[in-house]
Amino acid sequence: MLGRILTACPSLRGTLLERPHAVEAARRSLGSMECGARCDYRSGDFADVPRGGDVYVLSRILHDWDDDRCREVLRHRARAMPAHADLLIVERLLPTDGSPSLATAWALHMMCNVGSRERSAEHYARLLGDAGLELLDRTPRPRPRRTTGRICPLYGTVPETLPPGATVHLMQHTATLAMMRMMPPPPEALR
């Protein structure tokens, strides 16, 4: 995902925070996409969040954890984010209207195999609120379409609004299914 964002927005820089065994593979992958020189690579976990980014992206992270661990992950983000920063969360969302969804099957898979879950937007809103963050918006995944060299406007709505030279911090890069945009809490809420 970071490679696609950096490819679509050549004026951006990125920081990839990934588990140590995955950093070298990410370095090769981003290098092959010709955007590796605009990326900093950091080994670490949820508590090692880089400070100073304009946009933080959690892609397919929260569904791996129970609610308590999700709150912890989100609190680490909130503490690292400057007041102007956005947090983008990319996850499958459970429907609340009973409509068929692949997210429902994934929820069962996650509960049975790793003890975690997929969640509804409302559930995420509660977790974010517990961490001092606020859910501002959600965007469904656009229908896939072929592009020639540049990514479809999935990422363009947020990164293209950033000033030249802005930094995007990403933790893990995987498939995009839904985007939720949050604002950081006011500094007094983090004390």
C-alpha positions as a Markdown table, in Angstrom:
| # | Residue | x | y | z |
|---|---|---|---|---|
| 1 | Met | 0.0 | 0.0 | 0.0 |
| 2 | Leu | 2.8 | 2.5 | 0.8 |
| 3 | Gly | 4.3 | 1.9 | -2.6 |
| 4 | Arg | 1.0 | 2.7 | -4.3 |
| 5 | Ile | 0.6 | 5.9 | -2.2 |
| 6 | Leu | 4.1 | 7.0 | -3.0 |
| 7 | Thr | 3.8 | 6.1 | -6.7 |
| 8 | Ala | 0.5 | 8.0 | -7.0 |
| 9 | Cys | 1.9 | 11.1 | -5.1 |
| 10 | Pro | 5.5 | 11.6 | -6.0 |
| 11 | Ser | 6.0 | 14.6 | -3.7 |
| 12 | Leu | 5.3 | 12.4 | -0.6 |
| 13 | Arg | 7.8 | 10.6 | 1.7 |
| 14 | Gly | 6.8 | 7.5 | 3.7 |
| 15 | Thr | 7.9 | 5.6 | 6.8 |
| 16 | Leu | 7.2 | 1.9 | 7.0 |
| 17 | Leu | 7.0 | 0.5 | 10.5 |
| 18 | Glu | 7.0 | -3.3 | 10.2 |
| 19 | Arg | 8.2 | -6.3 | 12.1 |
| 20 | Pro | 11.9 | -6.9 | 11.6 |
| 21 | His | 11.6 | -10.0 | 9.4 |
| 22 | Ala | 9.4 | -8.1 | 6.9 |
| 23 | Val | 11.4 | -4.9 | 6.6 |
| 24 | Glu | 14.0 | -6.3 | 4.0 |
| 25 | Ala | 11.2 | -7.7 | 1.8 |
| 26 | Ala | 9.4 | -4.3 | 1.9 |
| 27 | Arg | 12.7 | -2.5 | 1.0 |
| 28 | Arg | 13.0 | -4.7 | -2.1 |
| 29 | Ser | 9.4 | -4.3 | -3.0 |
| 30 | Leu | 9.4 | -0.6 | -2.7 |
| 31 | Gly | 12.7 | -0.3 | -4.5 |
| 32 | Ser | 11.3 | -2.3 | -7.4 |
| 33 | Met | 8.4 | 0.2 | -7.5 |
| 34 | Glu | 11.0 | 3.0 | -7.8 |
| 35 | Cys | 9.8 | 4.8 | -4.6 |
| 36 | Gly | 12.1 | 3.1 | -2.1 |
| 37 | Ala | 14.4 | 6.2 | -1.9 |
| 38 | Arg | 11.5 | 8.2 | -0.5 |
| 39 | Cys | 10.8 | 5.7 | 2.3 |
| 40 | Asp | 12.3 | 5.3 | 5.7 |
| 41 | Tyr | 12.2 | 1.7 | 7.1 |
| 42 | Arg | 11.8 | 1.0 | 10.8 |
| 43 | Ser | 11.7 | -2.3 | 12.6 |
| 44 | Gly | 9.3 | -2.3 | 15.5 |
| 45 | Asp | 5.8 | -3.0 | 16.8 |
| 46 | Phe | 2.7 | -1.0 | 17.7 |
| 47 | Ala | 4.5 | 0.9 | 20.5 |
| 48 | Asp | 7.2 | 2.2 | 18.2 |
| 49 | Val | 5.1 | 4.7 | 16.3 |
| 50 | Pro | 7.2 | 7.4 | 14.6 |
| 51 | Arg | 6.3 | 11.0 | 15.5 |
| 52 | Gly | 5.8 | 13.9 | 13.1 |
| 53 | Gly | 3.8 | 12.4 | 10.3 |
| 54 | Asp | 0.9 | 14.1 | 8.5 |
| 55 | Val | -1.0 | 10.8 | 7.8 |
| 56 | Tyr | -0.8 | 7.5 | 9.7 |
| 57 | Val | -2.2 | 4.4 | 8.1 |
| 58 | Leu | -3.2 | 1.2 | 9.9 |
| 59 | Ser | -3.9 | -1.4 | 7.1 |
| 60 | Arg | -5.5 | -4.7 | 8.2 |
| 61 | Ile | -4.0 | -4.4 | 11.7 |
| 62 | Leu | -6.9 | -4.0 | 14.1 |
| 63 | His | -8.9 | -7.0 | 12.9 |
| 64 | Asp | -6.0 | -9.1 | 14.2 |
| 65 | Trp | -6.6 | -8.1 | 17.9 |
| 66 | Asp | -9.2 | -8.1 | 20.6 |
| 67 | Asp | -10.7 | -4.8 | 21.7 |
| 68 | Asp | -8.2 | -4.2 | 24.6 |
| 69 | Arg | -5.2 | -4.5 | 22.3 |
| 70 | Cys | -6.9 | -2.4 | 19.6 |
| 71 | Arg | -7.4 | 0.4 | 22.2 |
| 72 | Glu | -3.7 | 0.1 | 23.0 |
| 73 | Val | -2.7 | 0.3 | 19.4 |
| 74 | Leu | -4.9 | 3.3 | 18.8 |
| 75 | Arg | -3.6 | 5.1 | 22.0 |
| 76 | His | 0.0 | 4.7 | 20.7 |
| 77 | Arg | -1.1 | 6.4 | 17.4 |
| 78 | Ala | -2.9 | 9.2 | 19.3 |
| 79 | Arg | 0.2 | 10.0 | 21.3 |
| 80 | Ala | 2.5 | 10.0 | 18.3 |
| 81 | Met | 0.3 | 12.1 | 16.0 |
| 82 | Pro | 0.7 | 15.9 | 15.8 |
| 83 | Ala | -2.5 | 17.9 | 16.1 |
| 84 | His | -2.8 | 18.3 | 12.3 |
| 85 | Ala | -2.3 | 14.6 | 11.5 |
| 86 | Asp | -4.9 | 12.2 | 10.2 |
| 87 | Leu | -5.2 | 8.5 | 10.9 |
| 88 | Leu | -6.5 | 6.2 | 8.1 |
| 89 | Ile | -7.7 | 2.8 | 9.1 |
| 90 | Val | -8.1 | 0.2 | 6.4 |
| 91 | Glu | -10.3 | -2.7 | 7.4 |
| 92 | Arg | -13.3 | -4.8 | 6.3 |
| 93 | Leu | -16.5 | -3.5 | 7.9 |
| 94 | Leu | -19.3 | -5.7 | 9.1 |
| 95 | Pro | -22.7 | -4.6 | 7.7 |
| 96 | Thr | -25.3 | -3.6 | 10.2 |
| 97 | Asp | -28.2 | -4.1 | 7.9 |
| 98 | Gly | -28.0 | -7.9 | 7.5 |
| 99 | Ser | -26.7 | -7.6 | 3.9 |
| 100 | Pro | -24.4 | -10.3 | 2.6 |
| 101 | Ser | -20.7 | -9.4 | 3.0 |
| 102 | Leu | -17.4 | -11.1 | 2.8 |
| 103 | Ala | -16.6 | -9.4 | 6.1 |
| 104 | Thr | -19.0 | -11.8 | 7.8 |
| 105 | Ala | -17.2 | -14.8 | 6.7 |
| 106 | Trp | -13.9 | -13.2 | 7.6 |
| 107 | Ala | -15.3 | -12.4 | 11.1 |
| 108 | Leu | -16.0 | -16.1 | 11.7 |
| 109 | His | -12.5 | -17.0 | 10.4 |
| 110 | Met | -10.8 | -14.5 | 12.6 |
| 111 | Met | -12.8 | -15.6 | 15.7 |
| 112 | Cys | -12.2 | -19.3 | 15.2 |
| 113 | Asn | -8.5 | -19.1 | 14.2 |
| 114 | Val | -6.9 | -16.2 | 16.1 |
| 115 | Gly | -9.5 | -15.0 | 18.6 |
| 116 | Ser | -10.0 | -11.6 | 17.0 |
| 117 | Arg | -12.7 | -10.2 | 14.7 |
| 118 | Glu | -14.0 | -8.0 | 12.0 |
| 119 | Arg | -16.0 | -5.1 | 13.3 |
| 120 | Ser | -18.8 | -2.6 | 12.2 |
| 121 | Ala | -18.1 | 1.1 | 11.8 |
| 122 | Glu | -19.9 | 1.7 | 15.0 |
| 123 | His | -17.7 | -0.7 | 16.9 |
| 124 | Tyr | -14.6 | 1.0 | 15.5 |
| 125 | Ala | -16.1 | 4.4 | 16.5 |
| 126 | Arg | -16.4 | 3.2 | 20.1 |
| 127 | Leu | -12.8 | 1.9 | 20.1 |
| 128 | Leu | -11.5 | 5.1 | 18.7 |
| 129 | Gly | -13.5 | 7.1 | 21.3 |
| 130 | Asp | -11.9 | 5.0 | 24.0 |
| 131 | Ala | -8.5 | 6.0 | 22.7 |
| 132 | Gly | -9.4 | 9.7 | 22.5 |
| 133 | Leu | -9.9 | 9.7 | 18.7 |
| 134 | Glu | -13.0 | 10.5 | 16.7 |
| 135 | Leu | -14.3 | 8.7 | 13.6 |
| 136 | Leu | -15.0 | 11.5 | 11.1 |
| 137 | Asp | -15.8 | 9.6 | 7.9 |
| 138 | Arg | -15.7 | 6.2 | 6.2 |
| 139 | Thr | -15.3 | 5.4 | 2.6 |
| 140 | Pro | -16.2 | 2.1 | 1.0 |
| 141 | Arg | -13.7 | 0.4 | -1.2 |
| 142 | Pro | -14.2 | 1.4 | -4.9 |
| 143 | Arg | -14.8 | -1.2 | -7.5 |
| 144 | Pro | -11.5 | -2.5 | -8.8 |
| 145 | Arg | -10.5 | -1.1 | -12.2 |
| 146 | Arg | -7.5 | -1.3 | -14.4 |
| 147 | Thr | -5.1 | 1.7 | -14.5 |
| 148 | Thr | -2.1 | 2.5 | -16.6 |
| 149 | Gly | 0.8 | 3.2 | -14.4 |
| 150 | Arg | -1.0 | 5.2 | -11.6 |
| 151 | Ile | -3.3 | 3.9 | -8.9 |
| 152 | Cys | -7.0 | 4.6 | -9.2 |
| 153 | Pro | -8.2 | 7.6 | -7.1 |
| 154 | Leu | -8.6 | 5.4 | -3.9 |
| 155 | Tyr | -5.7 | 7.1 | -2.2 |
| 156 | Gly | -6.0 | 10.4 | -4.0 |
| 157 | Thr | -8.7 | 11.8 | -1.8 |
| 158 | Val | -6.4 | 12.2 | 1.2 |
| 159 | Pro | -2.8 | 12.2 | 0.0 |
| 160 | Glu | -3.4 | 14.7 | -2.8 |
| 161 | Thr | -4.6 | 17.2 | -0.2 |
| 162 | Leu | -1.2 | 17.1 | 1.6 |
| 163 | Pro | 1.4 | 19.7 | 1.1 |
| 164 | Pro | 4.5 | 18.8 | -1.1 |
| 165 | Gly | 7.0 | 16.9 | 1.0 |
| 166 | Ala | 4.4 | 15.6 | 3.6 |
| 167 | Thr | 5.2 | 12.4 | 5.3 |
| 168 | Val | 2.9 | 9.3 | 5.4 |
| 169 | His | 3.6 | 6.7 | 8.1 |
| 170 | Leu | 2.3 | 3.2 | 7.4 |
| 171 | Met | 2.2 | 0.1 | 9.5 |
| 172 | Gln | 2.0 | -3.0 | 7.3 |
| 173 | His | 0.9 | -2.9 | 3.8 |
| 174 | Thr | -1.9 | -5.2 | 2.7 |
| 175 | Ala | -5.2 | -5.2 | 0.8 |
| 176 | Thr | -7.4 | -2.1 | 1.1 |
| 177 | Leu | -11.0 | -2.8 | 1.9 |
| 178 | Ala | -12.5 | 0.3 | 3.5 |
| 179 | Met | -11.0 | 3.6 | 4.7 |
| 180 | Met | -12.0 | 5.4 | 7.9 |
| 181 | Arg | -10.6 | 8.9 | 8.6 |
| 182 | Met | -10.0 | 10.0 | 12.2 |
| 183 | Met | -8.6 | 13.2 | 13.7 |
| 184 | Pro | -6.3 | 13.1 | 16.7 |
| 185 | Pro | -7.5 | 14.2 | 20.1 |
| 186 | Pro | -6.7 | 17.6 | 21.4 |
| 187 | Pro | -3.4 | 17.6 | 23.3 |
| 188 | Glu | -5.2 | 18.0 | 26.7 |
| 189 | Ala | -7.0 | 14.7 | 26.2 |
| 190 | Leu | -3.7 | 12.8 | 26.1 |
| 191 | Arg | -2.5 | 14.0 | 29.5 |
